[in-house]
């Protein structure tokens, strides 16, 4: 199944490793360091024109991606039914 993440983008739900709330996670220096390194490696994809509320970590076919998205984690929880 594909999951709409915004800006006419969709990802496979089985490729999702984790969904994280930026407000709760970004206070940690480890999360900030992880996101900074992912951006340096070109793994960050912005899927919103507004301020992102959460990020999705995906891994598929050996490619890791971090998607910055507008919907919050509860919205993705409802969409996936998990």
mmCIF file of the N, C-alpha and C atoms, coordinates in Angstrom:
data_MODEL
# 
_entry.id   MODEL 
# 
loop_
_atom_site.group_PDB 
_atom_site.id 
_atom_site.type_symbol 
_atom_site.label_atom_id 
_atom_site.label_alt_id 
_atom_site.label_comp_id 
_atom_site.label_asym_id 
_atom_site.label_entity_id 
_atom_site.label_seq_id 
_atom_site.pdbx_PDB_ins_code 
_atom_site.Cartn_x 
_atom_site.Cartn_y 
_atom_site.Cartn_z 
_atom_site.occupancy 
_atom_site.B_iso_or_equiv 
_atom_site.pdbx_formal_charge 
_atom_site.auth_seq_id 
_atom_site.auth_comp_id 
_atom_site.auth_asym_id 
_atom_site.auth_atom_id 
_atom_site.pdbx_PDB_model_num 
ATOM 1   N N  . UNK A 1 1  ? 0.840  -1.163 0.000  1.00 0.00 ? 1  UNK A N  1 
ATOM 2   C CA . UNK A 1 1  ? 0.000  0.000  0.000  1.00 0.00 ? 1  UNK A CA 1 
ATOM 3   C C  . UNK A 1 1  ? 0.901  1.248  0.000  1.00 0.00 ? 1  UNK A C  1 
ATOM 4   N N  . UNK A 1 2  ? 0.433  2.269  -0.651 1.00 0.00 ? 2  UNK A N  1 
ATOM 5   C CA . UNK A 1 2  ? 1.154  3.538  -0.690 1.00 0.00 ? 2  UNK A CA 1 
ATOM 6   C C  . UNK A 1 2  ? 0.504  4.530  0.266  1.00 0.00 ? 2  UNK A C  1 
ATOM 7   N N  . UNK A 1 3  ? 1.336  5.375  0.829  1.00 0.00 ? 3  UNK A N  1 
ATOM 8   C CA . UNK A 1 3  ? 0.891  6.357  1.799  1.00 0.00 ? 3  UNK A CA 1 
ATOM 9   C C  . UNK A 1 3  ? 1.203  7.749  1.263  1.00 0.00 ? 3  UNK A C  1 
ATOM 10  N N  . UNK A 1 4  ? 0.173  8.585  1.162  1.00 0.00 ? 4  UNK A N  1 
ATOM 11  C CA . UNK A 1 4  ? 0.363  9.964  0.714  1.00 0.00 ? 4  UNK A CA 1 
ATOM 12  C C  . UNK A 1 4  ? 1.025  10.764 1.826  1.00 0.00 ? 4  UNK A C  1 
ATOM 13  N N  . UNK A 1 5  ? 2.119  11.465 1.483  1.00 0.00 ? 5  UNK A N  1 
ATOM 14  C CA . UNK A 1 5  ? 2.847  12.237 2.494  1.00 0.00 ? 5  UNK A CA 1 
ATOM 15  C C  . UNK A 1 5  ? 2.814  13.733 2.224  1.00 0.00 ? 5  UNK A C  1 
ATOM 16  N N  . UNK A 1 6  ? 2.166  14.157 1.150  1.00 0.00 ? 6  UNK A N  1 
ATOM 17  C CA . UNK A 1 6  ? 2.059  15.576 0.832  1.00 0.00 ? 6  UNK A CA 1 
ATOM 18  C C  . UNK A 1 6  ? 2.805  15.930 -0.433 1.00 0.00 ? 6  UNK A C  1 
ATOM 19  N N  . UNK A 1 7  ? 2.467  17.098 -0.988 1.00 0.00 ? 7  UNK A N  1 
ATOM 20  C CA . UNK A 1 7  ? 3.083  17.602 -2.221 1.00 0.00 ? 7  UNK A CA 1 
ATOM 21  C C  . UNK A 1 7  ? 3.061  16.570 -3.347 1.00 0.00 ? 7  UNK A C  1 
ATOM 22  N N  . UNK A 1 8  ? 1.953  15.876 -3.489 1.00 0.00 ? 8  UNK A N  1 
ATOM 23  C CA . UNK A 1 8  ? 1.777  14.862 -4.532 1.00 0.00 ? 8  UNK A CA 1 
ATOM 24  C C  . UNK A 1 8  ? 2.836  13.771 -4.461 1.00 0.00 ? 8  UNK A C  1 
ATOM 25  N N  . UNK A 1 9  ? 3.282  13.455 -3.253 1.00 0.00 ? 9  UNK A N  1 
ATOM 26  C CA . UNK A 1 9  ? 4.272  12.403 -3.053 1.00 0.00 ? 9  UNK A CA 1 
ATOM 27  C C  . UNK A 1 9  ? 3.632  11.257 -2.267 1.00 0.00 ? 9  UNK A C  1 
ATOM 28  N N  . UNK A 1 10 ? 4.068  10.043 -2.580 1.00 0.00 ? 10 UNK A N  1 
ATOM 29  C CA . UNK A 1 10 ? 3.607  8.861  -1.861 1.00 0.00 ? 10 UNK A CA 1 
ATOM 30  C C  . UNK A 1 10 ? 4.778  7.907  -1.686 1.00 0.00 ? 10 UNK A C  1 
ATOM 31  N N  . UNK A 1 11 ? 4.751  7.153  -0.591 1.00 0.00 ? 11 UNK A N  1 
ATOM 32  C CA . UNK A 1 11 ? 5.784  6.168  -0.328 1.00 0.00 ? 11 UNK A CA 1 
ATOM 33  C C  . UNK A 1 11 ? 5.123  4.847  0.037  1.00 0.00 ? 11 UNK A C  1 
ATOM 34  N N  . UNK A 1 12 ? 5.859  3.770  -0.120 1.00 0.00 ? 12 UNK A N  1 
ATOM 35  C CA . UNK A 1 12 ? 5.338  2.463  0.279  1.00 0.00 ? 12 UNK A CA 1 
ATOM 36  C C  . UNK A 1 12 ? 5.303  2.392  1.799  1.00 0.00 ? 12 UNK A C  1 
ATOM 37  N N  . UNK A 1 13 ? 4.189  1.933  2.331  1.00 0.00 ? 13 UNK A N  1 
ATOM 38  C CA . UNK A 1 13 ? 4.085  1.866  3.791  1.00 0.00 ? 13 UNK A CA 1 
ATOM 39  C C  . UNK A 1 13 ? 5.046  0.838  4.386  1.00 0.00 ? 13 UNK A C  1 
ATOM 40  N N  . UNK A 1 14 ? 5.385  -0.194 3.635  1.00 0.00 ? 14 UNK A N  1 
ATOM 41  C CA . UNK A 1 14 ? 6.298  -1.211 4.177  1.00 0.00 ? 14 UNK A CA 1 
ATOM 42  C C  . UNK A 1 14 ? 7.755  -0.732 4.220  1.00 0.00 ? 14 UNK A C  1 
ATOM 43  N N  . UNK A 1 15 ? 8.059  0.398  3.568  1.00 0.00 ? 15 UNK A N  1 
ATOM 44  C CA . UNK A 1 15 ? 9.419  0.932  3.614  1.00 0.00 ? 15 UNK A CA 1 
ATOM 45  C C  . UNK A 1 15 ? 9.637  1.835  4.820  1.00 0.00 ? 15 UNK A C  1 
ATOM 46  N N  . UNK A 1 16 ? 8.578  2.145  5.571  1.00 0.00 ? 16 UNK A N  1 
ATOM 47  C CA . UNK A 1 16 ? 8.684  3.054  6.711  1.00 0.00 ? 16 UNK A CA 1 
ATOM 48  C C  . UNK A 1 16 ? 9.354  2.339  7.887  1.00 0.00 ? 16 UNK A C  1 
ATOM 49  N N  . UNK A 1 17 ? 10.431 2.923  8.356  1.00 0.00 ? 17 UNK A N  1 
ATOM 50  C CA . UNK A 1 17 ? 11.137 2.411  9.522  1.00 0.00 ? 17 UNK A CA 1 
ATOM 51  C C  . UNK A 1 17 ? 10.582 3.070  10.787 1.00 0.00 ? 17 UNK A C  1 
ATOM 52  N N  . UNK A 1 18 ? 10.274 4.362  10.695 1.00 0.00 ? 18 UNK A N  1 
ATOM 53  C CA . UNK A 1 18 ? 9.742  5.079  11.850 1.00 0.00 ? 18 UNK A CA 1 
ATOM 54  C C  . UNK A 1 18 ? 9.126  6.402  11.464 1.00 0.00 ? 18 UNK A C  1 
ATOM 55  N N  . UNK A 1 19 ? 8.196  6.845  12.293 1.00 0.00 ? 19 UNK A N  1 
ATOM 56  C CA . UNK A 1 19 ? 7.546  8.143  12.123 1.00 0.00 ? 19 UNK A CA 1 
ATOM 57  C C  . UNK A 1 19 ? 7.786  8.907  13.416 1.00 0.00 ? 19 UNK A C  1 
ATOM 58  N N  . UNK A 1 20 ? 8.372  10.098 13.300 1.00 0.00 ? 20 UNK A N  1 
ATOM 59  C CA . UNK A 1 20 ? 8.807  10.828 14.479 1.00 0.00 ? 20 UNK A CA 1 
ATOM 60  C C  . UNK A 1 20 ? 8.252  12.238 14.499 1.00 0.00 ? 20 UNK A C  1 
ATOM 61  N N  . UNK A 1 21 ? 7.822  12.686 15.650 1.00 0.00 ? 21 UNK A N  1 
ATOM 62  C CA . UNK A 1 21 ? 7.309  14.032 15.852 1.00 0.00 ? 21 UNK A CA 1 
ATOM 63  C C  . UNK A 1 21 ? 8.501  14.975 16.049 1.00 0.00 ? 21 UNK A C  1 
ATOM 64  N N  . UNK A 1 22 ? 8.591  15.995 15.235 1.00 0.00 ? 22 UNK A N  1 
ATOM 65  C CA . UNK A 1 22 ? 9.730  16.918 15.328 1.00 0.00 ? 22 UNK A CA 1 
ATOM 66  C C  . UNK A 1 22 ? 9.745  17.703 16.638 1.00 0.00 ? 22 UNK A C  1 
ATOM 67  N N  . UNK A 1 23 ? 8.574  18.059 17.161 1.00 0.00 ? 23 UNK A N  1 
ATOM 68  C CA . UNK A 1 23 ? 8.539  18.806 18.420 1.00 0.00 ? 23 UNK A CA 1 
ATOM 69  C C  . UNK A 1 23 ? 9.108  17.992 19.569 1.00 0.00 ? 23 UNK A C  1 
ATOM 70  N N  . UNK A 1 24 ? 8.822  16.709 19.589 1.00 0.00 ? 24 UNK A N  1 
ATOM 71  C CA . UNK A 1 24 ? 9.284  15.861 20.686 1.00 0.00 ? 24 UNK A CA 1 
ATOM 72  C C  . UNK A 1 24 ? 10.708 15.353 20.483 1.00 0.00 ? 24 UNK A C  1 
ATOM 73  N N  . UNK A 1 25 ? 11.120 15.187 19.247 1.00 0.00 ? 25 UNK A N  1 
ATOM 74  C CA . UNK A 1 25 ? 12.436 14.591 18.974 1.00 0.00 ? 25 UNK A CA 1 
ATOM 75  C C  . UNK A 1 25 ? 13.552 15.605 18.772 1.00 0.00 ? 25 UNK A C  1 
ATOM 76  N N  . UNK A 1 26 ? 13.230 16.781 18.296 1.00 0.00 ? 26 UNK A N  1 
ATOM 77  C CA . UNK A 1 26 ? 14.282 17.714 17.893 1.00 0.00 ? 26 UNK A CA 1 
ATOM 78  C C  . UNK A 1 26 ? 15.045 18.325 19.064 1.00 0.00 ? 26 UNK A C  1 
ATOM 79  N N  . UNK A 1 27 ? 14.571 18.151 20.283 1.00 0.00 ? 27 UNK A N  1 
ATOM 80  C CA . UNK A 1 27 ? 15.320 18.664 21.430 1.00 0.00 ? 27 UNK A CA 1 
ATOM 81  C C  . UNK A 1 27 ? 16.581 17.842 21.682 1.00 0.00 ? 27 UNK A C  1 
ATOM 82  N N  . UNK A 1 28 ? 16.589 16.594 21.231 1.00 0.00 ? 28 UNK A N  1 
ATOM 83  C CA . UNK A 1 28 ? 17.739 15.719 21.448 1.00 0.00 ? 28 UNK A CA 1 
ATOM 84  C C  . UNK A 1 28 ? 18.871 16.070 20.486 1.00 0.00 ? 28 UNK A C  1 
ATOM 85  N N  . UNK A 1 29 ? 20.071 16.208 21.026 1.00 0.00 ? 29 UNK A N  1 
ATOM 86  C CA . UNK A 1 29 ? 21.216 16.523 20.163 1.00 0.00 ? 29 UNK A CA 1 
ATOM 87  C C  . UNK A 1 29 ? 21.505 15.374 19.207 1.00 0.00 ? 29 UNK A C  1 
ATOM 88  N N  . UNK A 1 30 ? 21.176 14.155 19.586 1.00 0.00 ? 30 UNK A N  1 
ATOM 89  C CA . UNK A 1 30 ? 21.395 13.003 18.699 1.00 0.00 ? 30 UNK A CA 1 
ATOM 90  C C  . UNK A 1 30 ? 20.470 13.049 17.482 1.00 0.00 ? 30 UNK A C  1 
ATOM 91  N N  . UNK A 1 31 ? 19.234 13.441 17.702 1.00 0.00 ? 31 UNK A N  1 
ATOM 92  C CA . UNK A 1 31 ? 18.304 13.567 16.578 1.00 0.00 ? 31 UNK A CA 1 
ATOM 93  C C  . UNK A 1 31 ? 18.742 14.680 15.651 1.00 0.00 ? 31 UNK A C  1 
ATOM 94  N N  . UNK A 1 32 ? 19.134 15.807 16.212 1.00 0.00 ? 32 UNK A N  1 
ATOM 95  C CA . UNK A 1 32 ? 19.604 16.929 15.388 1.00 0.00 ? 32 UNK A CA 1 
ATOM 96  C C  . UNK A 1 32 ? 20.844 16.523 14.602 1.00 0.00 ? 32 UNK A C  1 
ATOM 97  N N  . UNK A 1 33 ? 21.737 15.773 15.228 1.00 0.00 ? 33 UNK A N  1 
ATOM 98  C CA . UNK A 1 33 ? 22.939 15.306 14.549 1.00 0.00 ? 33 UNK A CA 1 
ATOM 99  C C  . UNK A 1 33 ? 22.587 14.325 13.433 1.00 0.00 ? 33 UNK A C  1 
ATOM 100 N N  . UNK A 1 34 ? 21.642 13.415 13.710 1.00 0.00 ? 34 UNK A N  1 
ATOM 101 C CA . UNK A 1 34 ? 21.208 12.457 12.695 1.00 0.00 ? 34 UNK A CA 1 
ATOM 102 C C  . UNK A 1 34 ? 20.617 13.175 11.486 1.00 0.00 ? 34 UNK A C  1 
ATOM 103 N N  . UNK A 1 35 ? 19.734 14.143 11.736 1.00 0.00 ? 35 UNK A N  1 
ATOM 104 C CA . UNK A 1 35 ? 19.113 14.882 10.637 1.00 0.00 ? 35 UNK A CA 1 
ATOM 105 C C  . UNK A 1 35 ? 20.142 15.700 9.862  1.00 0.00 ? 35 UNK A C  1 
ATOM 106 N N  . UNK A 1 36 ? 21.098 16.280 10.554 1.00 0.00 ? 36 UNK A N  1 
ATOM 107 C CA . UNK A 1 36 ? 22.157 17.054 9.899  1.00 0.00 ? 36 UNK A CA 1 
ATOM 108 C C  . UNK A 1 36 ? 23.003 16.159 8.997  1.00 0.00 ? 36 UNK A C  1 
ATOM 109 N N  . UNK A 1 37 ? 23.381 14.986 9.489  1.00 0.00 ? 37 UNK A N  1 
ATOM 110 C CA . UNK A 1 37 ? 24.177 14.059 8.680  1.00 0.00 ? 37 UNK A CA 1 
ATOM 111 C C  . UNK A 1 37 ? 23.385 13.528 7.494  1.00 0.00 ? 37 UNK A C  1 
ATOM 112 N N  . UNK A 1 38 ? 22.101 13.256 7.697  1.00 0.00 ? 38 UNK A N  1 
ATOM 113 C CA . UNK A 1 38 ? 21.259 12.790 6.592  1.00 0.00 ? 38 UNK A CA 1 
ATOM 114 C C  . UNK A 1 38 ? 21.153 13.859 5.511  1.00 0.00 ? 38 UNK A C  1 
ATOM 115 N N  . UNK A 1 39 ? 21.070 15.113 5.922  1.00 0.00 ? 39 UNK A N  1 
ATOM 116 C CA . UNK A 1 39 ? 21.010 16.210 4.956  1.00 0.00 ? 39 UNK A CA 1 
ATOM 117 C C  . UNK A 1 39 ? 22.320 16.324 4.187  1.00 0.00 ? 39 UNK A C  1 
ATOM 118 N N  . UNK A 1 40 ? 23.439 16.173 4.867  1.00 0.00 ? 40 UNK A N  1 
ATOM 119 C CA . UNK A 1 40 ? 24.742 16.227 4.201  1.00 0.00 ? 40 UNK A CA 1 
ATOM 120 C C  . UNK A 1 40 ? 24.893 15.107 3.169  1.00 0.00 ? 40 UNK A C  1 
ATOM 121 N N  . UNK A 1 41 ? 24.314 13.939 3.451  1.00 0.00 ? 41 UNK A N  1 
ATOM 122 C CA . UNK A 1 41 ? 24.386 12.802 2.529  1.00 0.00 ? 41 UNK A CA 1 
ATOM 123 C C  . UNK A 1 41 ? 23.341 12.887 1.416  1.00 0.00 ? 41 UNK A C  1 
ATOM 124 N N  . UNK A 1 42 ? 22.474 13.893 1.461  1.00 0.00 ? 42 UNK A N  1 
ATOM 125 C CA . UNK A 1 42 ? 21.452 14.055 0.434  1.00 0.00 ? 42 UNK A CA 1 
ATOM 126 C C  . UNK A 1 42 ? 20.267 13.130 0.613  1.00 0.00 ? 42 UNK A C  1 
ATOM 127 N N  . UNK A 1 43 ? 20.012 12.688 1.830  1.00 0.00 ? 43 UNK A N  1 
ATOM 128 C CA . UNK A 1 43 ? 18.932 11.748 2.104  1.00 0.00 ? 43 UNK A CA 1 
ATOM 129 C C  . UNK A 1 43 ? 17.643 12.417 2.562  1.00 0.00 ? 43 UNK A C  1 
ATOM 130 N N  . UNK A 1 44 ? 17.653 13.735 2.733  1.00 0.00 ? 44 UNK A N  1 
ATOM 131 C CA . UNK A 1 44 ? 16.479 14.444 3.234  1.00 0.00 ? 44 UNK A CA 1 
ATOM 132 C C  . UNK A 1 44 ? 15.646 14.950 2.066  1.00 0.00 ? 44 UNK A C  1 
ATOM 133 N N  . UNK A 1 45 ? 14.345 14.646 2.116  1.00 0.00 ? 45 UNK A N  1 
ATOM 134 C CA . UNK A 1 45 ? 13.394 15.097 1.106  1.00 0.00 ? 45 UNK A CA 1 
ATOM 135 C C  . UNK A 1 45 ? 12.315 15.896 1.817  1.00 0.00 ? 45 UNK A C  1 
ATOM 136 N N  . UNK A 1 46 ? 12.097 17.119 1.381  1.00 0.00 ? 46 UNK A N  1 
ATOM 137 C CA . UNK A 1 46 ? 11.054 17.955 1.972  1.00 0.00 ? 46 UNK A CA 1 
ATOM 138 C C  . UNK A 1 46 ? 9.766  17.757 1.195  1.00 0.00 ? 46 UNK A C  1 
ATOM 139 N N  . UNK A 1 47 ? 8.730  17.282 1.897  1.00 0.00 ? 47 UNK A N  1 
ATOM 140 C CA . UNK A 1 47 ? 7.452  16.995 1.257  1.00 0.00 ? 47 UNK A CA 1 
ATOM 141 C C  . UNK A 1 47 ? 6.376  17.965 1.718  1.00 0.00 ? 47 UNK A C  1 
ATOM 142 N N  . UNK A 1 48 ? 6.773  19.184 2.065  1.00 0.00 ? 48 UNK A N  1 
ATOM 143 C CA . UNK A 1 48 ? 5.824  20.196 2.500  1.00 0.00 ? 48 UNK A CA 1 
ATOM 144 C C  . UNK A 1 48 ? 6.355  21.579 2.161  1.00 0.00 ? 48 UNK A C  1 
ATOM 145 N N  . UNK A 1 49 ? 5.446  22.492 1.915  1.00 0.00 ? 49 UNK A N  1 
ATOM 146 C CA . UNK A 1 49 ? 5.823  23.883 1.694  1.00 0.00 ? 49 UNK A CA 1 
ATOM 147 C C  . UNK A 1 49 ? 5.782  24.661 3.005  1.00 0.00 ? 49 UNK A C  1 
ATOM 148 N N  . UNK A 1 50 ? 5.122  24.085 4.012  1.00 0.00 ? 50 UNK A N  1 
ATOM 149 C CA . UNK A 1 50 ? 4.984  24.714 5.321  1.00 0.00 ? 50 UNK A CA 1 
ATOM 150 C C  . UNK A 1 50 ? 6.025  24.153 6.284  1.00 0.00 ? 50 UNK A C  1 
ATOM 151 N N  . UNK A 1 51 ? 5.960  24.601 7.507  1.00 0.00 ? 51 UNK A N  1 
ATOM 152 C CA . UNK A 1 51 ? 6.837  24.103 8.552  1.00 0.00 ? 51 UNK A CA 1 
ATOM 153 C C  . UNK A 1 51 ? 6.505  22.630 8.830  1.00 0.00 ? 51 UNK A C  1 
ATOM 154 N N  . UNK A 1 52 ? 7.476  21.723 8.730  1.00 0.00 ? 52 UNK A N  1 
ATOM 155 C CA . UNK A 1 52 ? 7.184  20.306 8.954  1.00 0.00 ? 52 UNK A CA 1 
ATOM 156 C C  . UNK A 1 52 ? 6.871  20.016 10.423 1.00 0.00 ? 52 UNK A C  1 
ATOM 157 N N  . UNK A 1 53 ? 5.944  19.073 10.632 1.00 0.00 ? 53 UNK A N  1 
ATOM 158 C CA . UNK A 1 53 ? 5.573  18.671 11.988 1.00 0.00 ? 53 UNK A CA 1 
ATOM 159 C C  . UNK A 1 53 ? 6.210  17.343 12.379 1.00 0.00 ? 53 UNK A C  1 
ATOM 160 N N  . UNK A 1 54 ? 6.559  16.542 11.380 1.00 0.00 ? 54 UNK A N  1 
ATOM 161 C CA . UNK A 1 54 ? 7.134  15.239 11.676 1.00 0.00 ? 54 UNK A CA 1 
ATOM 162 C C  . UNK A 1 54 ? 8.077  14.828 10.552 1.00 0.00 ? 54 UNK A C  1 
ATOM 163 N N  . UNK A 1 55 ? 8.786  13.724 10.782 1.00 0.00 ? 55 UNK A N  1 
ATOM 164 C CA . UNK A 1 55 ? 9.616  13.180 9.721  1.00 0.00 ? 55 UNK A CA 1 
ATOM 165 C C  . UNK A 1 55 ? 9.473  11.672 9.693  1.00 0.00 ? 55 UNK A C  1 
ATOM 166 N N  . UNK A 1 56 ? 9.574  11.123 8.485  1.00 0.00 ? 56 UNK A N  1 
ATOM 167 C CA . UNK A 1 56 ? 9.483  9.689  8.269  1.00 0.00 ? 56 UNK A CA 1 
ATOM 168 C C  . UNK A 1 56 ? 10.849 9.187  7.854  1.00 0.00 ? 56 UNK A C  1 
ATOM 169 N N  . UNK A 1 57 ? 11.281 8.124  8.472  1.00 0.00 ? 57 UNK A N  1 
ATOM 170 C CA . UNK A 1 57 ? 12.527 7.459  8.112  1.00 0.00 ? 57 UNK A CA 1 
ATOM 171 C C  . UNK A 1 57 ? 12.159 6.224  7.314  1.00 0.00 ? 57 UNK A C  1 
ATOM 172 N N  . UNK A 1 58 ? 12.686 6.111  6.090  1.00 0.00 ? 58 UNK A N  1 
ATOM 173 C CA . UNK A 1 58 ? 12.378 4.970  5.242  1.00 0.00 ? 58 UNK A CA 1 
ATOM 174 C C  . UNK A 1 58 ? 13.653 4.297  4.766  1.00 0.00 ? 58 UNK A C  1 
ATOM 175 N N  . UNK A 1 59 ? 13.515 3.035  4.439  1.00 0.00 ? 59 UNK A N  1 
ATOM 176 C CA . UNK A 1 59 ? 14.617 2.274  3.880  1.00 0.00 ? 59 UNK A CA 1 
ATOM 177 C C  . UNK A 1 59 ? 14.038 1.279  2.893  1.00 0.00 ? 59 UNK A C  1 
ATOM 178 N N  . UNK A 1 60 ? 14.484 1.391  1.645  1.00 0.00 ? 60 UNK A N  1 
ATOM 179 C CA . UNK A 1 60 ? 13.996 0.484  0.612  1.00 0.00 ? 60 UNK A CA 1 
ATOM 180 C C  . UNK A 1 60 ? 15.062 0.369  -0.475 1.00 0.00 ? 60 UNK A C  1 
ATOM 181 N N  . UNK A 1 61 ? 15.328 -0.844 -0.882 1.00 0.00 ? 61 UNK A N  1 
ATOM 182 C CA . UNK A 1 61 ? 16.317 -1.128 -1.924 1.00 0.00 ? 61 UNK A CA 1 
ATOM 183 C C  . UNK A 1 61 ? 17.685 -0.541 -1.581 1.00 0.00 ? 61 UNK A C  1 
ATOM 184 N N  . UNK A 1 62 ? 18.024 -0.558 -0.297 1.00 0.00 ? 62 UNK A N  1 
ATOM 185 C CA . UNK A 1 62 ? 19.317 -0.059 0.128  1.00 0.00 ? 62 UNK A CA 1 
ATOM 186 C C  . UNK A 1 62 ? 19.428 1.453  0.212  1.00 0.00 ? 62 UNK A C  1 
ATOM 187 N N  . UNK A 1 63 ? 18.338 2.150  -0.044 1.00 0.00 ? 63 UNK A N  1 
ATOM 188 C CA . UNK A 1 63 ? 18.336 3.615  0.031  1.00 0.00 ? 63 UNK A CA 1 
ATOM 189 C C  . UNK A 1 63 ? 17.607 4.073  1.283  1.00 0.00 ? 63 UNK A C  1 
ATOM 190 N N  . UNK A 1 64 ? 18.257 4.908  2.054  1.00 0.00 ? 64 UNK A N  1 
ATOM 191 C CA . UNK A 1 64 ? 17.630 5.491  3.233  1.00 0.00 ? 64 UNK A CA 1 
ATOM 192 C C  . UNK A 1 64 ? 17.196 6.907  2.891  1.00 0.00 ? 64 UNK A C  1 
ATOM 193 N N  . UNK A 1 65 ? 16.004 7.260  3.340  1.00 0.00 ? 65 UNK A N  1 
ATOM 194 C CA . UNK A 1 65 ? 15.479 8.603  3.108  1.00 0.00 ? 65 UNK A CA 1 
ATOM 195 C C  . UNK A 1 65 ? 14.830 9.117  4.383  1.00 0.00 ? 65 UNK A C  1 
ATOM 196 N N  . UNK A 1 66 ? 14.902 10.432 4.564  1.00 0.00 ? 66 UNK A N  1 
ATOM 197 C CA . UNK A 1 66 ? 14.202 11.115 5.635  1.00 0.00 ? 66 UNK A CA 1 
ATOM 198 C C  . UNK A 1 66 ? 13.260 12.107 4.962  1.00 0.00 ? 66 UNK A C  1 
ATOM 199 N N  . UNK A 1 67 ? 11.970 11.925 5.165  1.00 0.00 ? 67 UNK A N  1 
ATOM 200 C CA . UNK A 1 67 ? 10.967 12.804 4.574  1.00 0.00 ? 67 UNK A CA 1 
ATOM 201 C C  . UNK A 1 67 ? 10.455 13.757 5.641  1.00 0.00 ? 67 UNK A C  1 
ATOM 202 N N  . UNK A 1 68 ? 10.610 15.053 5.412  1.00 0.00 ? 68 UNK A N  1 
ATOM 203 C CA . UNK A 1 68 ? 10.042 16.070 6.284  1.00 0.00 ? 68 UNK A CA 1 
ATOM 204 C C  . UNK A 1 68 ? 8.633  16.348 5.791  1.00 0.00 ? 68 UNK A C  1 
ATOM 205 N N  . UNK A 1 69 ? 7.643  16.138 6.663  1.00 0.00 ? 69 UNK A N  1 
ATOM 206 C CA . UNK A 1 69 ? 6.246  16.183 6.234  1.00 0.00 ? 69 UNK A CA 1 
ATOM 207 C C  . UNK A 1 69 ? 5.410  17.073 7.145  1.00 0.00 ? 69 UNK A C  1 
ATOM 208 N N  . UNK A 1 70 ? 4.276  17.525 6.636  1.00 0.00 ? 70 UNK A N  1 
ATOM 209 C CA . UNK A 1 70 ? 3.366  18.388 7.379  1.00 0.00 ? 70 UNK A CA 1 
ATOM 210 C C  . UNK A 1 70 ? 2.465  17.614 8.349  1.00 0.00 ? 70 UNK A C  1 
ATOM 211 N N  . UNK A 1 71 ? 1.849  16.496 7.933  1.00 0.00 ? 71 UNK A N  1 
ATOM 212 C CA . UNK A 1 71 ? 0.946  15.804 8.875  1.00 0.00 ? 71 UNK A CA 1 
ATOM 213 C C  . UNK A 1 71 ? 1.686  15.325 10.118 1.00 0.00 ? 71 UNK A C  1 
ATOM 214 N N  . UNK A 1 72 ? 0.962  15.281 11.236 1.00 0.00 ? 72 UNK A N  1 
ATOM 215 C CA . UNK A 1 72 ? 1.586  14.810 12.468 1.00 0.00 ? 72 UNK A CA 1 
ATOM 216 C C  . UNK A 1 72 ? 1.550  13.285 12.546 1.00 0.00 ? 72 UNK A C  1 
ATOM 217 N N  . UNK A 1 73 ? 2.170  12.738 13.554 1.00 0.00 ? 73 UNK A N  1 
ATOM 218 C CA . UNK A 1 73 ? 2.305  11.290 13.677 1.00 0.00 ? 73 UNK A CA 1 
ATOM 219 C C  . UNK A 1 73 ? 0.956  10.600 13.832 1.00 0.00 ? 73 UNK A C  1 
ATOM 220 N N  . UNK A 1 74 ? 0.004  11.224 14.520 1.00 0.00 ? 74 UNK A N  1 
ATOM 221 C CA . UNK A 1 74 ? -1.319 10.622 14.703 1.00 0.00 ? 74 UNK A CA 1 
ATOM 222 C C  . UNK A 1 74 ? -2.038 10.457 13.361 1.00 0.00 ? 74 UNK A C  1 
ATOM 223 N N  . UNK A 1 75 ? -1.849 11.396 12.458 1.00 0.00 ? 75 UNK A N  1 
ATOM 224 C CA . UNK A 1 75 ? -2.461 11.306 11.136 1.00 0.00 ? 75 UNK A CA 1 
ATOM 225 C C  . UNK A 1 75 ? -1.932 10.092 10.383 1.00 0.00 ? 75 UNK A C  1 
ATOM 226 N N  . UNK A 1 76 ? -0.636 9.871  10.416 1.00 0.00 ? 76 UNK A N  1 
ATOM 227 C CA . UNK A 1 76 ? -0.065 8.705  9.740  1.00 0.00 ? 76 UNK A CA 1 
ATOM 228 C C  . UNK A 1 76 ? -0.494 7.409  10.411 1.00 0.00 ? 76 UNK A C  1 
ATOM 229 N N  . UNK A 1 77 ? -0.651 7.437  11.713 1.00 0.00 ? 77 UNK A N  1 
ATOM 230 C CA . UNK A 1 77 ? -1.133 6.262  12.430 1.00 0.00 ? 77 UNK A CA 1 
ATOM 231 C C  . UNK A 1 77 ? -2.529 5.876  11.941 1.00 0.00 ? 77 UNK A C  1 
ATOM 232 N N  . UNK A 1 78 ? -3.399 6.862  11.785 1.00 0.00 ? 78 UNK A N  1 
ATOM 233 C CA . UNK A 1 78 ? -4.759 6.597  11.270 1.00 0.00 ? 78 UNK A CA 1 
ATOM 234 C C  . UNK A 1 78 ? -4.720 6.113  9.822  1.00 0.00 ? 78 UNK A C  1 
ATOM 235 N N  . UNK A 1 79 ? -3.884 6.716  9.003  1.00 0.00 ? 79 UNK A N  1 
ATOM 236 C CA . UNK A 1 79 ? -3.827 6.357  7.586  1.00 0.00 ? 79 UNK A CA 1 
ATOM 237 C C  . UNK A 1 79 ? -3.327 4.929  7.362  1.00 0.00 ? 79 UNK A C  1 
ATOM 238 N N  . UNK A 1 80 ? -2.386 4.498  8.182  1.00 0.00 ? 80 UNK A N  1 
ATOM 239 C CA . UNK A 1 80 ? -1.837 3.158  8.002  1.00 0.00 ? 80 UNK A CA 1 
ATOM 240 C C  . UNK A 1 80 ? -2.649 2.099  8.723  1.00 0.00 ? 80 UNK A C  1 
ATOM 241 N N  . UNK A 1 81 ? -3.440 2.491  9.701  1.00 0.00 ? 81 UNK A N  1 
ATOM 242 C CA . UNK A 1 81 ? -4.212 1.531  10.456 1.00 0.00 ? 81 UNK A CA 1 
ATOM 243 C C  . UNK A 1 81 ? -3.373 0.664  11.371 1.00 0.00 ? 81 UNK A C  1 
ATOM 244 N N  . UNK A 1 82 ? -2.178 1.113  11.704 1.00 0.00 ? 82 UNK A N  1 
ATOM 245 C CA . UNK A 1 82 ? -1.266 0.338  12.556 1.00 0.00 ? 82 UNK A CA 1 
ATOM 246 C C  . UNK A 1 82 ? -1.145 0.957  13.918 1.00 0.00 ? 82 UNK A C  1 
# 
